[in-house]
Amino acid sequence: MIKLSFSDIARKRVFKDRDELFSLIPKKGIIGRIEEKNNLVMELSPLLLNSSTRGIFVQGSPGTGKTSCILELLDELGTELKRQKLNFSKVYINCSENRKESTILLECLKQLNPSKKYPKTWVKSKAIDEFYAYVKSHKDTLITIILDEVDFVLKTEGDDILYRLSRINSYLKSKINVLYISNDENISKYIKRKTISSLGRVKISFLPYDEEELKDILKSRIKFAFNKNIVTVSAVNKISEIEANKSGDARKALTVLDHCGKILMTSKSNKIDLNVVEEAYRLIEMEDQEDLIDQMNLHDKVTYFTILRKNKKEYDLESLFNFYKDSCSFYDIMPKTKRSLSLILKKLEKDDFIDYNARSKVVKISIDNILRKKMIKRIRDLI
């Protein structure tokens, strides 16, 4: 391993503007998604007539451009409404960080009225009263609320916030508009029938990106994020191909590209080529496995540790059970039964750590030797 200095990194000049890789609204704008944007424009067009919309649900798997498209279009809409001299306010709430109705309404107030000092928390009734009071005093303002990752609040607190927001305009004669962004295509199972009826639910779906779309996205970000001639065409094509075959997640493709950039900064190479891409995926696999290992229970860790430590490519259940008992004895842990070990192996297979054939009772593992050694150390430190 070579010793790095800050001057070495500065001279390498890999990145031009690294933040551009992860900007919600990139400098070149959102690439593609024409049909989805058109659907959003049509559903939001009543605001141009100083009227409110019904509840709009924007659904799709992570990294498919839902949030970026909405924020970009609302910026455009805000500009047009200002030109028409209509009052417009936008609120963005991430429900993975704000999972209760009280915190959502409090965060809405903080964004709508930033000059006023609000407490860190409120009881639900106080938050509702204050939010209603603000909306009542701003009836002529087109307030648009984006509830991103709304799945979190639905699974934590239920759909009360959705029902309340769906009824507020008829109750206060206001102009509240709400867009609900969800990563779960089956989100309706968390919403009561009366709430769905009140929402008048409009659904706009974002499909995973295909290979060509991912290529276009990567190329547009590379132009501003990296210095010229750093990223090769073959690297872009390879990342796009791999991620399109996985989940079509643009964020993951951009994360791989970011890893490539960081690897290049510490290597002798001057370009992000296929070798750098391969190394980036190896590092990402290592990070993913470390995260999963941290979440394992004790016996899952001991079992995987045993498989890695023996460094065999294949085990039968009987011999592995004996090795597992040896590991338990070494760490002074009461071993599980052979049946329990079989269940643990099924879990490890589900998380892609091993291949386990429950019928033949054969365990197979294929892992890079460097990764194997790192995982052994990681688990040993956790046991």
Buried (B, 14 or more C-beta within 10 A) or exposed (E): EEEEEEEEBEEBEBBBEBEBBEBEEBEEEBBBBEEBBEBBEEBBEBBBEBEBBBBBBBBBBBBBBBBBBBBBBBEEBBEEBEEEEBBBBBBBBBBEEBBBBBBBBBBBBEEBBEEEEBEEEBEBEBBBEBBBEBBEEBBEBBBBBBBBBBBBBBEEBBBBBBBBBBBBBEEBEBBBBBBBBBBBEEBBEBBBEEBBEBBEBBBBBBEBBEBEBBBBBBBBBBBBBBEEEBBBEEBBBBBBEBBBEEBBBBBBBBBBBBBBBBBBBBBEEEBBBEEBBEBBBBBBBBEEBBEBBEEBEEBBBBBBBBBBBBEBEEBEBEEBBEBBBBBBEEEEBEBBEBEEBBEBBEBBBEBEBBBBEEEEBBBBBEBEEEBBEBBBEBBEEEE
